[in-house]
Amino acid sequence: MVITGGAGFIGTNLADRLVRGGHRVIVYDNLSRPGVEQNIDWLKSTHGSAVTFELADIRDPHVLREAVAQAGKMFHFAAQVAVTTSLVDPITDFEINARGTVNLLEAMRAQAEPPPLVFTSTNKVYGKLADLELRLEGERYAPADPEIRARGIDESRPLDFYSPYGASKGSADQYVLDYSRTYDLPTAVFRMSCIYGPHQFGTEDQGWVAHFLIRALDGEPITLYGDGRQVRDILFVEDLVDAFLAAQEHMSSIRGQAFNIGGGPDNATSLVELLDRIGSTTGRRPDVSFGPWRPGDQLYYVSDTARFNAATGWQPRVGIAEGIARLSGWLTENRIAGVEAPVLRRAAS
């Protein structure tokens, strides 16, 4: 198994599960995200030689091809992950997200038996959703359309790339689907909502659930961009790992398709509602200030996961209350107060 971007928190959780299931894993990562080297240390100390670390960049097609040649299955997470960063440096954003993905697809195409690939795209491929009629209900926005309110946004929604990040990830999304159609590669795309869980080094720009918890635990203030009533469905990483494994198991029937993956309506929350929940969980609700809206920010995005459920039987199992409590416990046990990226005290099991 090869996981590009495997030192990130999603890759770490997936690698851990795969090794516990008896697989050997190659973690392919350039360690560009601060703090993720601690995840490599944790994986190595926990699983030893079952995890191989390849310090390499997705933009290096030669090293990438060598890694792909060893893959029985592929998971592609390597990416520039922040809209804000893409606005400052759109060229690098493109080179990593779009060109890097084509590098990977070409490496797969060169194999006599290409490994099946699950690629993590983003809900940002649907753009700002500016045409979605919303109502303000208490501390959250809600769709006027009762069907969307009940089920969320499905895959029939037209693509509308917004921001360089949305364009680069959207381009990669479409390349992954087209290489299945044109070259018959076994690929599937996850258009993901907000993921959270252990090993997440949350920051203001990415990984906001963990960021909120870290700031609360440290008694530090939080800046919300917009009014804080924007809604997202959040998905605990353990459930996402289940979805990855289900996708690989059913690859023969889902290949060439994209799926919206998130917590769904049952796990939808506005930012200010989540802060209230965090305050109840930790006993510390951070002080909040407000900044301007960010380009392309969606007032409402909740995933309709019915299509993936019908194809594989998958559905989320960890609710918001349980997930927040579990992440809060992990952060409390494993990080040093005052450090934005968690510094692990010891190898957790």
C-alpha positions as CSV (number, residue, x, y, z in Angstrom):
1,M,0.0,0.0,0.0
2,V,1.3,3.5,-0.9
3,I,-0.1,6.7,0.7
4,T,1.1,9.9,-0.9
5,G,0.9,12.7,1.7
6,G,0.9,9.9,4.2
7,A,2.5,11.8,7.0
8,G,-0.6,14.0,7.4
9,F,-3.2,13.2,9.9
10,I,-5.5,11.4,7.5
11,G,-2.6,9.4,6.1
12,T,-1.4,8.6,9.6
13,N,-4.8,7.2,10.6
14,L,-5.1,5.2,7.4
15,A,-1.6,3.8,7.7
16,D,-2.2,2.8,11.3
17,R,-5.4,0.9,10.3
18,L,-3.8,-0.8,7.3
19,V,-0.8,-2.0,9.3
20,R,-3.0,-3.3,12.1
21,G,-4.9,-5.2,9.3
22,G,-1.7,-7.0,8.3
23,H,-0.5,-4.7,5.4
24,R,2.8,-3.1,4.8
25,V,2.7,0.6,4.0
26,I,4.9,3.1,2.2
27,V,4.3,6.6,3.4
28,Y,5.4,9.0,0.6
29,D,5.7,12.6,1.9
30,N,7.9,15.7,1.6
31,L,7.2,16.8,5.3
32,S,6.3,20.3,4.1
33,R,3.5,20.7,6.7
34,P,4.9,21.7,10.1
35,G,4.7,19.0,12.8
36,V,3.9,16.0,10.6
37,E,7.4,14.5,11.1
38,Q,6.0,13.6,14.6
39,N,3.4,11.4,12.8
40,I,6.2,9.5,11.1
41,D,8.0,9.0,14.4
42,W,4.8,7.7,15.9
43,L,4.1,5.3,13.0
44,K,7.6,4.0,13.1
45,S,7.7,3.6,16.9
46,T,4.3,1.9,16.9
47,H,4.7,-0.4,13.8
48,G,8.4,-0.6,13.1
49,S,9.4,-2.0,9.8
50,A,5.8,-2.5,8.6
51,V,5.9,1.3,7.7
52,T,8.5,2.5,5.2
53,F,8.9,6.3,4.9
54,E,9.9,7.8,1.5
55,L,11.0,11.4,1.9
56,A,10.0,12.6,-1.6
57,D,7.8,15.1,-3.4
58,I,4.8,14.4,-5.6
59,R,6.4,16.8,-8.1
60,D,9.3,14.4,-8.7
61,P,8.0,11.9,-11.3
62,H,11.1,9.6,-11.2
63,V,10.9,8.8,-7.4
64,L,7.1,8.7,-7.6
65,R,7.2,6.1,-10.4
66,E,9.5,3.9,-8.2
67,A,7.0,4.1,-5.3
68,V,4.0,3.3,-7.5
69,A,5.8,0.3,-8.9
70,Q,5.6,-1.2,-5.4
71,A,2.0,-0.4,-4.8
72,G,-0.8,-3.0,-4.5
73,K,-3.2,-0.2,-3.8
74,M,-2.8,3.7,-3.8
75,F,-4.2,6.5,-1.7
76,H,-3.4,10.0,-3.0
77,F,-3.5,12.7,-0.3
78,A,-0.4,14.7,-1.1
79,A,-1.6,18.3,-1.7
80,Q,-1.3,22.0,-1.0
81,V,-4.3,22.2,1.4
82,A,-5.2,25.8,2.1
83,V,-7.3,28.3,0.1
84,T,-5.3,31.1,1.7
85,T,-2.0,29.7,0.6
86,S,-3.3,29.3,-3.0
87,L,-4.3,32.9,-3.1
88,V,-0.7,34.0,-2.2
89,D,1.1,31.4,-4.4
90,P,-1.2,30.0,-7.1
91,I,1.7,28.6,-9.2
92,T,3.0,26.3,-6.4
93,D,-0.6,25.3,-5.6
94,F,-1.1,24.3,-9.2
95,E,2.2,22.4,-9.5
96,I,1.5,20.3,-6.4
97,N,-2.2,19.7,-6.7
98,A,-2.8,19.5,-10.5
99,R,0.6,18.6,-12.0
100,G,1.5,16.3,-9.0
101,T,-1.6,14.3,-9.6
102,V,-1.0,14.0,-13.3
103,N,2.5,12.8,-12.4
104,L,0.9,10.1,-10.2
105,L,-1.6,9.0,-12.9
106,E,1.2,8.8,-15.5
107,A,3.2,6.6,-13.1
108,M,0.2,4.4,-12.6
109,R,-0.4,4.2,-16.4
110,A,3.2,3.0,-16.9
111,Q,2.5,-0.1,-14.8
112,A,1.4,-3.4,-16.4
113,E,-1.3,-3.7,-13.7
114,P,-2.1,-0.2,-12.4
115,P,-2.9,-0.2,-8.7
116,P,-6.4,1.0,-7.7
117,L,-6.4,4.6,-6.5
118,V,-8.6,6.6,-4.1
119,F,-8.0,10.3,-4.5
120,T,-9.1,12.9,-2.0
121,S,-10.7,15.9,-3.7
122,T,-12.7,18.6,-1.9
123,N,-16.2,20.2,-1.7
124,K,-14.6,23.4,-3.0
125,V,-15.0,22.0,-6.5
126,Y,-18.6,23.1,-6.2
127,G,-17.6,26.7,-5.7
128,K,-19.3,29.2,-3.5
129,L,-22.8,27.8,-4.0
130,A,-24.0,31.4,-4.3
131,D,-27.3,30.3,-5.9
132,L,-28.3,28.2,-3.0
133,E,-31.3,29.9,-1.3
134,L,-30.6,30.0,2.5
135,R,-32.4,31.1,5.6
136,L,-30.8,32.2,8.8
137,E,-32.1,30.0,11.6
138,G,-30.7,30.9,15.0
139,E,-26.9,30.4,14.8
140,R,-26.8,28.7,11.4
141,Y,-27.7,29.0,7.8
142,A,-30.2,26.4,6.4
143,P,-31.3,25.6,2.9
144,A,-34.8,26.7,1.9
145,D,-35.1,23.6,-0.3
146,P,-36.4,20.8,2.0
147,E,-34.7,18.1,0.0
148,I,-31.2,19.7,0.4
149,R,-32.0,20.4,4.0
150,A,-32.8,16.7,4.6
151,R,-30.0,15.2,2.5
152,G,-27.3,17.8,1.7
153,I,-25.5,18.5,-1.6
154,D,-25.2,15.5,-4.0
155,E,-22.9,14.8,-6.9
156,S,-25.3,16.2,-9.5
157,R,-24.3,19.7,-8.4
158,P,-22.4,21.5,-11.2
159,L,-18.7,22.0,-10.8
160,D,-17.7,25.6,-10.3
161,F,-14.1,26.0,-9.3
162,Y,-13.5,29.0,-7.1
163,S,-10.1,30.2,-5.9
164,P,-6.8,28.8,-7.1
165,Y,-7.1,25.9,-4.6
166,G,-10.5,25.0,-5.9
167,A,-9.2,25.1,-9.5
168,S,-6.1,23.0,-8.8
169,K,-8.0,20.4,-6.8
170,G,-10.9,20.4,-9.2
171,S,-8.5,19.9,-12.1
172,A,-6.9,16.9,-10.3
173,D,-10.4,15.6,-9.6
174,Q,-11.3,15.6,-13.3
175,Y,-7.9,14.1,-14.4
176,V,-8.4,11.2,-12.0
177,L,-11.9,10.6,-13.4
178,D,-10.8,11.0,-17.0
179,Y,-7.8,8.6,-16.7
180,S,-10.3,6.0,-15.6
181,R,-12.4,6.8,-18.6
182,T,-9.7,7.2,-21.2
183,Y,-7.0,4.8,-20.0
184,D,-9.2,2.4,-17.9
185,L,-7.3,3.1,-14.7
186,P,-9.1,1.9,-11.5
187,T,-9.7,5.2,-9.8
188,A,-12.3,6.8,-7.5
189,V,-12.6,10.3,-6.2
190,F,-13.8,11.5,-2.7
191,R,-15.1,15.1,-2.6
192,M,-14.6,15.6,1.0
193,S,-16.1,17.9,3.6
194,C,-14.4,18.7,6.9
195,I,-12.4,15.9,8.5
196,Y,-11.2,15.8,12.1
197,G,-9.6,13.5,14.6
198,P,-6.3,12.4,16.3
199,H,-3.0,13.4,14.8
200,Q,-4.5,16.5,13.2
201,F,-2.3,19.6,13.5
202,G,-5.1,22.1,13.1
203,T,-4.4,25.7,12.1
204,E,-6.5,28.7,11.2
205,D,-6.2,27.9,7.5
206,Q,-6.8,24.1,7.6
207,G,-8.0,21.6,10.1
208,W,-10.3,24.1,11.8
209,V,-12.0,21.7,14.2
210,A,-8.7,20.7,15.8
211,H,-7.6,24.3,15.7
212,F,-10.7,25.4,17.6
213,L,-10.0,22.7,20.3
214,I,-6.4,23.5,20.6
215,R,-7.1,27.2,21.1
216,A,-9.8,26.4,23.7
217,L,-7.5,24.0,25.6
218,D,-4.8,26.7,25.7
219,G,-7.3,29.5,26.6
220,E,-6.4,31.4,23.4
221,P,-8.8,33.5,21.3
222,I,-10.2,32.5,17.9
223,T,-10.9,34.6,14.8
224,L,-13.9,33.6,12.7
225,Y,-14.0,34.8,9.1
226,G,-17.5,35.9,8.2
227,D,-20.3,35.7,10.8
228,G,-19.6,32.2,12.1
229,R,-23.0,30.9,11.1
230,Q,-21.7,29.1,8.0
231,V,-22.5,25.4,8.2
232,R,-20.3,22.3,7.5
233,D,-20.8,18.6,8.0
234,I,-17.8,17.2,9.9
235,L,-16.6,13.6,9.7
236,F,-14.5,11.8,12.2
237,V,-11.3,10.4,10.6
238,E,-12.1,6.8,11.8
239,D,-15.2,6.9,9.7
240,L,-13.2,8.3,6.7
241,V,-10.8,5.4,7.0
242,D,-13.7,3.0,6.8
243,A,-14.8,4.8,3.6
244,F,-11.3,4.4,2.1
245,L,-11.3,0.7,2.7
246,A,-14.8,0.3,1.4
247,A,-13.9,2.2,-1.8
248,Q,-10.9,-0.2,-2.4
249,E,-13.1,-3.2,-1.6
250,H,-15.7,-2.1,-4.2
251,M,-13.4,-0.6,-6.7
252,S,-14.6,-2.8,-9.6
253,S,-18.1,-1.3,-9.3
254,I,-17.3,2.3,-8.4
255,R,-14.3,3.0,-10.6
256,G,-14.4,6.2,-12.6
257,Q,-16.9,7.8,-10.1
258,A,-16.8,10.7,-7.7
259,F,-18.5,10.7,-4.3
260,N,-19.4,13.3,-1.8
261,I,-18.0,12.2,1.6
262,G,-18.7,13.8,4.9
263,G,-20.7,13.5,8.1
264,G,-24.0,14.4,6.4
265,P,-26.9,16.3,7.9
266,D,-26.7,14.4,11.2
267,N,-23.2,15.8,11.7
268,A,-23.7,19.3,10.5
269,T,-22.8,22.3,12.6
270,S,-22.2,26.0,12.3
271,L,-18.8,27.4,13.5
272,V,-20.4,29.2,16.5
273,E,-22.4,26.1,17.4
274,L,-19.3,24.0,17.4
275,L,-17.5,26.6,19.6
276,D,-20.4,26.3,22.1
277,R,-20.1,22.5,22.0
278,I,-16.3,22.7,22.6
279,G,-16.9,25.1,25.5
280,S,-19.3,22.5,27.1
281,T,-16.8,19.7,26.4
282,T,-13.6,21.4,27.7
283,G,-15.1,23.9,30.1
284,R,-13.3,26.7,28.1
285,R,-15.1,28.6,25.3
286,P,-12.6,30.7,23.5
287,D,-13.1,34.5,23.1
288,V,-14.1,35.1,19.5
289,S,-13.4,38.0,17.1
290,F,-14.6,38.3,13.5
291,G,-12.7,39.0,10.3
292,P,-13.9,39.6,6.7
293,W,-15.4,36.8,4.6
294,R,-12.8,34.8,2.7
295,P,-13.0,34.4,-1.1
296,G,-15.3,31.5,-2.2
297,D,-16.4,30.7,1.4
298,Q,-19.6,28.6,1.3
299,L,-22.3,29.7,3.7
300,Y,-23.6,26.1,3.7
301,Y,-22.1,22.8,2.7
302,V,-23.4,19.4,3.9
303,S,-22.6,16.2,2.0
304,D,-25.3,14.0,0.6
305,T,-23.5,10.6,1.0
306,A,-26.4,8.5,-0.3
307,R,-24.6,7.5,-3.5
308,F,-21.6,6.1,-1.7
309,N,-23.8,4.4,0.8
310,A,-25.8,2.7,-1.9
311,A,-22.6,1.6,-3.6
312,T,-20.8,0.2,-0.6
313,G,-23.0,0.3,2.5
314,W,-20.8,2.8,4.2
315,Q,-22.2,5.4,6.6
316,P,-20.7,7.5,9.5
317,R,-20.8,6.0,12.9
318,V,-19.1,8.6,15.1
319,G,-21.4,11.5,16.0
320,I,-20.2,15.1,16.8
321,A,-20.4,14.8,20.6
322,E,-18.4,11.6,20.6
323,G,-15.9,12.8,18.0
324,I,-15.2,16.1,19.8
325,A,-14.8,14.4,23.1
326,R,-12.3,11.8,21.6
327,L,-10.3,14.5,19.8
328,S,-10.2,16.7,22.9
329,G,-9.0,13.7,25.0
330,W,-6.3,12.9,22.5
331,L,-5.1,16.5,22.4
332,T,-5.1,16.8,26.1
333,E,-3.0,13.6,26.5
334,N,-0.6,14.1,23.6
335,R,0.3,17.7,23.3
336,I,2.2,20.4,25.2
337,A,0.1,23.4,26.0
338,G,0.8,26.6,24.0
339,V,2.1,24.7,20.9
340,E,-0.1,25.1,17.8
341,A,1.1,21.9,16.2
342,P,0.7,19.2,18.8
343,V,4.0,17.9,20.2
344,L,3.5,14.3,21.1
345,R,4.4,13.4,24.7
346,R,4.7,9.7,23.9
347,A,3.7,7.1,21.3
348,A,-0.1,6.7,21.8
349,S,-1.8,3.4,21.0
